[in-house]
Amino acid sequence: MYNIKQIEKLTDIKPHVLRYWEEVVPGFSPQKDFAGRRIYSQKELQLIFRIKYLTVHRKMTAENAGRQILSEAKIIQQKPETFRDISETRKILAGLLLKNIDKAENKAEK
């Protein structure tokens, strides 16, 4: 699980953008902890990377990115093993990225 600061570091997406995406992208709704702070799962992190790709590199609106993701979900249902492989790879890469960010922060503090 990731807090919003970790998500921002991993994705370079500002919190206000993440909150907007929650409103317009179906299925993007992080849980909240007891204090009301957003807590993002690995699945949501993967979704954020996908939305970022579609909005930044493919120049889609967030609304159209949401539609694209729904369309892709239907295709993925037909080949779930491919999705599992991609998800596992993304999970590994996100973990490595987070470790590198933590190491860089620790170095900067010294």
KEDONU-484524 format. One record per residue: residue number from 1; x, z, y of N, C-alpha, C, O, CB in turn. Coordinates in steps of 0.02 Angstrom, whole numbers, always signed. Glycine has a CB too. Example, Ala and Ser with C-alpha at 12.3 -4.5 7.8 and 13.67 -1.06 7.14 Angstrom:
residues 2
SITE   pos      nxx      nzz      nyy     caxx     cazz     cayy      cxx      czz      cyy      oxx      ozz      oyy     cbxx     cbzz     cbyy
SITE     1     +660     +390     -284     +615     +390     -225     +660     +390     -165     +712     +423     -166     +565     +452     -224
SITE     2     +642     +354     -112     +684     +357      -53     +645     +394       +2     +670     +402      +57     +704     +286      -30
***
This chain:
residues 110
SITE   pos      nxx      nzz      nyy     caxx     cazz     cayy      cxx      czz      cyy      oxx      ozz      oyy     cbxx     cbzz     cbyy
SITE     1      +42       +0      -59       +0       +0       +0      +44       +0      +62      +99      +29      +63      -48      +61       +0
SITE     2      +20      -33     +113      +58      -41     +175      +16      -18     +234      -45      -27     +236      +80     -115     +184
SITE     3      +49      +13     +283      +13      +28     +344      +20      -31     +392      +55      -79     +377      +40      +94     +377
SITE     4      -14      -27     +448      -16      -85     +492      +52     -101     +524      +68     -159     +537      -68      -73     +548
SITE     5      +93      -50     +534     +160      -62     +561     +203      -99     +511     +241     -145     +530     +194       +5     +580
SITE     6     +199      -81     +448     +236     -116     +396     +212     -188     +390     +252     -234     +383     +229      -81     +328
SITE     7     +147     -199     +394     +119     -266     +392     +145     -307     +451     +163     -365     +442      +42     -264     +393
SITE     8     +147     -278     +509     +172     -314     +568     +246     -333     +558     +266     -388     +576     +164     -271     +632
SITE     9     +286     -288     +531     +356     -303     +519     +365     -357     +467     +407     -401     +474     +393     -240     +497
SITE    10     +325     -354     +414     +330     -403     +360     +307     -473     +381     +336     -523     +361     +290     -380     +300
SITE    11     +254     -475     +422     +222     -539     +436     +231     -565     +507     +219     -623     +521     +149     -533     +423
SITE    12     +253     -521     +552     +259     -538     +623     +190     -555     +653     +185     -596     +699     +307     -596     +633
SITE    13     +139     -522     +627      +71     -530     +653      +52     -465     +688      +57     -412     +658      +19     -548     +596
SITE    14      +31     -470     +750      +13     -411     +789      -52     -379     +764      -95     -414     +737       +5     -430     +864
SITE    15      -58     -313     +771     -117     -279     +747     -184     -306     +774     -233     -309     +738     -112     -207     +764
SITE    16     -185     -325     +838     -248     -351     +865     -269     -416     +831     -329     -430     +825     -242     -361     +941
SITE    17     -220     -456     +810     -236     -518     +774     -263     -502     +705     -311     -532     +682     -173     -563     +769
SITE    18     -232     -453     +672     -256     -432     +606     -329     -407     +610     -370     -423     +567     -211     -377     +577
SITE    19     -344     -368     +662     -412     -343     +670     -461     -401     +682     -517     -399     +657     -415     -293     +728
SITE    20     -440     -451     +720     -483     -509     +731     -495     -546     +666     -551     -566     +651     -451     -556     +783
SITE    21     -443     -556     +627     -450     -591     +563     -499     -554     +517     -535     -586     +479     -381     -597     +527
SITE    22     -501     -488     +521     -549     -450     +481     -621     -472     +497     -664     -472     +453     -541     -374     +493
SITE    23     -633     -490     +559     -700     -510     +580     -718     -580     +558     -777     -594     +545     -705     -505     +655
SITE    24     -669     -625     +553     -687     -696     +543     -666     -725     +476     -686     -781     +459     -655     -737     +597
SITE    25     -625     -690     +438     -603     -716     +373     -638     -678     +317     -627     -618     +309     -525     -709     +366
SITE    26     -679     -713     +279     -715     -679     +224     -666     -649     +173     -616     -680     +155     -761     -729     +189
SITE    27     -681     -589     +151     -641     -556     +101     -580     -519     +127     -544     -487      +89     -618     -607      +52
SITE    28     -568     -523     +192     -511     -488     +221     -537     -424     +254     -561     -426     +311     -472     -533     +273
SITE    29     -531     -369     +219     -557     -306     +243     -517     -248     +213     -534     -223     +160     -632     -298     +225
SITE    30     -463     -229     +247     -421     -175     +220     -459     -108     +218     -505      -96     +257     -358     -167     +262
SITE    31     -438      -67     +171     -467       +0     +167     -441      +42     +225     -393      +23     +259     -449      +34      +98
SITE    32     -474      +98     +236     -451     +144     +288     -438     +212     +255     -473     +232     +209     -503     +150     +346
SITE    33     -387     +247     +281     -371     +313     +254     -418     +365     +286     -464     +348     +324     -297     +331     +267
SITE    34     -406     +427     +271     -450     +481     +295     -452     +486     +371     -501     +511     +399     -428     +548     +266
SITE    35     -401     +461     +404     -398     +463     +477     -423     +398     +509     -422     +391     +570     -327     +478     +500
SITE    36     -445     +352     +468     -471     +289     +494     -419     +235     +505     -434     +183     +533     -505     +301     +558
SITE    37     -357     +247     +483     -304     +197     +490     -309     +147     +433     -325     +164     +376     -234     +231     +491
SITE    38     -295      +85     +450     -298      +32     +399     -241      +38     +349     -183      +51     +368     -297      -37     +433
SITE    39     -258      +28     +286     -210      +28     +232     -218      -39     +195     -272      -54     +170     -220      +90     +184
SITE    40     -164      -77     +192     -167     -144     +163     -138     -145      +92      -85     -116      +79     -129     -193     +207
SITE    41     -174     -178      +48     -151     -185      -21     -106     -246      -27      -98     -284      +21     -211     -191      -70
SITE    42      -76     -254      -85      -35     -313      -98      -77     -377      -92      -54     -427      -65       -3     -309     -169
SITE    43     -138     -374     -116     -183     -432     -111     -195     -451      -39     -195     -510      -21     -250     -417     -147
SITE    44     -206     -401       +3     -218     -414      +74     -155     -441     +108     -159     -484     +152     -242     -351     +110
SITE    45      -97     -416      +88      -35     -442     +115      -28     -516      +98       -8     -556     +140      +26     -403      +88
SITE    46      -44     -534      +37      -41     -605      +17      -90     -646      +57      -75     -702      +77      -56     -612      -58
SITE    47     -149     -619      +69     -199     -654     +109     -174     -664     +181     -185     -717     +210     -265     -616     +108
SITE    48     -142     -614     +209     -115     -619     +277      -63     -675     +280      -64     -715     +327      -83     -552     +299
SITE    49      -18     -678     +231      +32     -732     +231       -2     -801     +227      +20     -848     +259      +80     -724     +172
SITE    50      -56     -805     +188      -91     -869     +182     -126     -887     +247     -123     -944     +269     -142     -866     +124
SITE    51     -159     -839     +278     -193     -852     +342     -141     -872     +394     -152     -918     +433     -233     -789     +365
SITE    52      -85     -837     +395      -32     -854     +443       -9     -925     +433       -2     -963     +481      +27     -805     +437
SITE    53       +3     -944     +371      +25    -1012     +358      -26    -1063     +384       -8    -1112     +417      +37    -1022     +282
SITE    54      -89    -1051     +367     -141    -1098     +387     -150    -1101     +463     -161    -1155     +490     -207    -1080     +355
SITE    55     -145    -1044     +496     -156    -1044     +569      -95    -1067     +608     -101    -1101     +659     -177     -975     +591
SITE    56      -36    -1047     +586      +25    -1064     +624      +52    -1133     +605      +65    -1174     +649      +78    -1011     +611
SITE    57      +59    -1145     +541      +92    -1208     +520      +43    -1266     +513      +61    -1323     +527     +127    -1197     +455
SITE    58      -17    -1252     +491      -67    -1305     +483     -113    -1311     +544     -155    -1355     +547     -109    -1292     +421
SITE    59     -103    -1266     +593     -140    -1267     +657     -215    -1260     +649     -253    -1290     +688     -124    -1330     +694
SITE    60     -237    -1222     +599     -309    -1210     +590     -331    -1150     +631     -290    -1107     +648     -325    -1198     +515
SITE    61     -395    -1148     +648     -422    -1087     +677     -428    -1036     +621     -426    -1053     +562     -492    -1100     +711
SITE    62     -435     -973     +639     -443     -921     +589     -507     -933     +548     -508     -920     +488     -445     -852     +622
SITE    63     -558     -957     +581     -621     -970     +546     -612    -1026     +494     -635    -1019     +438     -676     -990     +597
SITE    64     -578    -1079     +513     -565    -1134     +466     -517    -1112     +411     -523    -1134     +354     -537    -1194     +502
SITE    65     -470    -1069     +427     -425    -1042     +376     -465    -1003     +324     -452    -1008     +264     -370     -997     +408
SITE    66     -514     -965     +347     -557     -928     +302     -596     -974     +255     -602     -961     +195     -605     -885     +340
SITE    67     -621    -1029     +283     -657    -1079     +242     -610    -1110     +191     -628    -1119     +133     -688    -1134     +286
SITE    68     -549    -1126     +212     -499    -1155     +167     -483    -1108     +109     -478    -1128      +52     -435    -1173     +206
SITE    69     -475    -1044     +126     -459     -994      +75     -516     -988      +25     -504     -981      -35     -445     -926     +108
SITE    70     -578     -989      +48     -635     -988       +2     -635    -1048      -44     -649    -1042     -104     -701     -985      +40
SITE    71     -618    -1106      -17     -614    -1166      -57     -559    -1161     -109     -568    -1180     -167     -602    -1228      -12
SITE    72     -502    -1134      -89     -446    -1125     -135     -463    -1075     -190     -442    -1083     -247     -383    -1102      -97
SITE    73     -503    -1025     -172     -522     -974     -222     -562    -1005     -279     -554     -985     -336     -563     -918     -188
SITE    74     -603    -1053     -263     -641    -1087     -315     -595    -1126     -362     -605    -1126     -423     -693    -1136     -284
SITE    75     -544    -1157     -334     -495    -1194     -375     -455    -1145     -418     -443    -1158     -477     -448    -1236     -330
SITE    76     -436    -1090     -389     -396    -1040     -425     -434    -1012     -484     -404     -996     -536     -375     -983     -377
SITE    77     -499    -1005     -478     -540     -980     -533     -534    -1025     -594     -542    -1002     -651     -613     -973     -512
SITE    78     -521    -1088     -582     -514    -1135     -638     -446    -1128     -673     -440    -1146     -731     -523    -1206     -613
SITE    79     -395    -1103     -637     -328    -1095     -666     -300    -1027     -648     -254    -1022     -607     -281    -1152     -641
SITE    80     -327     -974     -676     -306     -906     -657     -233     -890     -673     -203     -848     -640     -350     -856     -691
SITE    81     -204     -922     -724     -135     -906     -741      -87     -928     -686      -37     -895     -674     -115     -941     -808
SITE    82     -102     -983     -652      -61    -1005     -597      -64     -955     -540      -13     -939     -510      -83    -1075     -572
SITE    83     -123     -931     -526     -131     -882     -473      -93     -818     -488      -61     -789     -444     -205     -866     -462
SITE    84      -96     -795     -550      -59     -734     -570      +16     -743     -559      +50     -698     -535      -73     -717     -644
SITE    85      +42     -802     -578     +114     -815     -568     +133     -814     -495     +183     -784     -475     +133     -882     -599
SITE    86      +92     -846     -454     +106     -849     -382     +100     -779     -352     +142     -759     -311      +57     -897     -346
SITE    87      +50     -741     -372      +40     -674     -346     +100     -629     -363     +123     -591     -321      -24     -643     -374
SITE    88     +123     -633     -425     +180     -592     -445     +243     -610     -406     +281     -566     -385     +193     -600     -521
SITE    89     +254     -674     -395     +312     -696     -356     +307     -671     -285     +357     -647     -257     +316     -773     -357
SITE    90     +249     -677     -254     +240     -652     -185     +250     -577     -181     +280     -553     -133     +169     -670     -160
SITE    91     +227     -541     -231     +234     -468     -232     +308     -450     -233     +330     -404     -197     +198     -438     -292
SITE    92     +346     -483     -274     +418     -471     -278     +453     -486     -212     +493     -447     -188     +449     -513     -335
SITE    93     +436     -544     -183     +466     -564     -119     +448     -515      -63     +491     -498      -22     +445     -634     -101
SITE    94     +386     -493      -60     +365     -446       -8     +403     -380      -16     +423     -349      +34     +289     -434      -11
SITE    95     +412     -357      -77     +449     -296      -89     +521     -301      -67     +549     -255      -37     +447     -278     -163
SITE    96     +552     -358      -81     +621     -370      -59     +626     -372      +17     +673     -345      +46     +648     -434      -90
SITE    97     +578     -405      +48     +579     -409     +121     +571     -340     +152     +606     -324     +200     +523     -456     +145
SITE    98     +525     -301     +125     +515     -233     +152     +578     -191     +144     +595     -153     +189     +456     -200     +118
SITE    99     +612     -196      +87     +674     -159      +76     +727     -179     +127     +763     -137     +153     +700     -169       +5
SITE   100     +732     -245     +140     +781     -269     +188     +765     -245     +259     +811     -228     +297     +785     -345     +187
SITE   101     +702     -242     +276     +682     -216     +342     +700     -143     +347     +728     -122     +398     +607     -226     +354
SITE   102     +686     -104     +295     +702      -33     +295     +778      -22     +301     +800      +21     +339     +676       +1     +232
SITE   103     +817      -62     +265     +890      -56     +269     +915      -72     +339     +958      -38     +365     +923     -103     +218
SITE   104     +887     -124     +370     +907     -143     +437     +890      -89     +487     +929      -74     +533     +874     -210     +458
SITE   105     +831      -58     +479     +812       -4     +524     +857      +57     +515     +876      +89     +564     +739      +16     +512
SITE   106     +873      +73     +454     +917     +130     +441     +987     +117     +470    +1018     +163     +497     +923     +143     +365
SITE   107    +1011      +56     +466    +1076      +39     +494    +1075      +45     +570    +1123      +69     +601    +1096      -32     +473
SITE   108    +1020      +22     +600    +1014      +23     +672    +1010      +94     +699    +1032     +108     +754     +953      -15     +695
SITE   109     +982     +140     +659     +977     +210     +680    +1044     +245     +678    +1053     +295     +714     +928     +246     +636
SITE   110    +1091     +221     +638    +1157     +255     +631    +1203     +238     +686    +1260     +262     +687    +1188     +237     +566
***
